[in-house]
Amino acid sequence: MQLQRLLSYTRKAVDEYDMIEEGDHIAVGISGGKDSLTLLYALHGLKRFYPKRFELSAVTVDLGFEDFDLSPVEALCRELSVPYRLVPSEIYDIPVSYTHLTLPTIA
């Protein structure tokens, strides 16, 4: 999809559903997948010309999976000048501690 078309669809949805108010701070939950990264990129583009000023940041909840590399997400956020926060959690450890199961790692 072309960038201009993506921005057009984003603007249409934001306007139609009155999703952004002046001064809002929008935190985009980033999983590292194409959906969340596309949303971040679209809102970053929209921010440049949207009449209502808003802040944008990105957040990822670290689920605790080994070898889950978020450095490309961090690099994109730096490139876009979007503040990025990685929130640590122990979600991965919870089922292991209660069930004594071994969960697979992401390859």
N, C-alpha and C positions, 0 to 999 in steps of 0.2 A: 504494500500500500504506500502511496506517495505521502510525504510529510504534510503537504498542504491539505490533502483529503482527510488525513487523521486529525489535523487541527480543526478542520471544518466540522467533522462529526463530534469532536470533543466540545467545541464551542456550542454547537446546537443542543447537545445533551445538557450542558451546564446551564444554558439559558432557559431551555424548555422546563427543566425541573428546578430552576432557581437554586442551584447547588452552591454557589459561592456568593458570599456577602463581603462588603468592604471590610478589610482588616482581618479576614479569616486566616487561620494557620492550618494548612492541609498537610497532614502526615500520611504519606503513602506507605502502606505495608509492602515491603519488598521481599519476595521469596527467592528471587533470582531467576524466575521464569519469565517467559516473554510477555505474559499479560501484565504483571505488575511493573515490569520495566517499560513497557509501552505506555502505560498510564503515567508513569513518572515523566517520561520524555514528552508526552502530549501536554501535561499540565505545565511543564517547564516552558514549552513553546507558547502555550496560551498566556502564561504570565507576562510575556513580553509585550503583548498588545491588548490584553483584556482591560476594559474600563474600570473594573473594581480591583483595587490592589489587594494582593494576598501573599502570604508567605508559604513556602513549600519546604518540606523536609522529608527524609526517607528513614524508615525504621525496619529493621529485621530482628525477629526474635530468634536467637541462636538456640536451636533445639538440642544441641549437644551431639550431633552426628559427627563422627570422626571424618576427617578428610573432606569436609564440606567447605570449599574455597569461595569465600565472598570477596576476594580481592578485586575481581572484575566489577562488582557492584560498587565497591568503594572507589575505584578508579572512575567509573561513570559519574558518580555523584561529585567527585572532585572536578571533573571536566565540566559538569553542568553548574558548578558552584552551589550545589544543593547540600545542606547539612545532612550528615548520615549518622545514625546511631544504631549500634548493635547492642541489643538487650540480651544479656546472658540469662539462661534458664536451665533448669534441671529436668525438663520435660522428658528427655530421652531416658534418664535414669529412673523415673518413677515406675514404669511397668517392669523394669528389670528388678528393682528392689522389692516390689510386692509379689511378683510371680516367679522370680528367680529364672526367668527366661533369658536367653541370649537373643538380642535383636540383631538383624543383619545390618551391616554398614553399607553406606552408599558408595558405590564404586565410581 
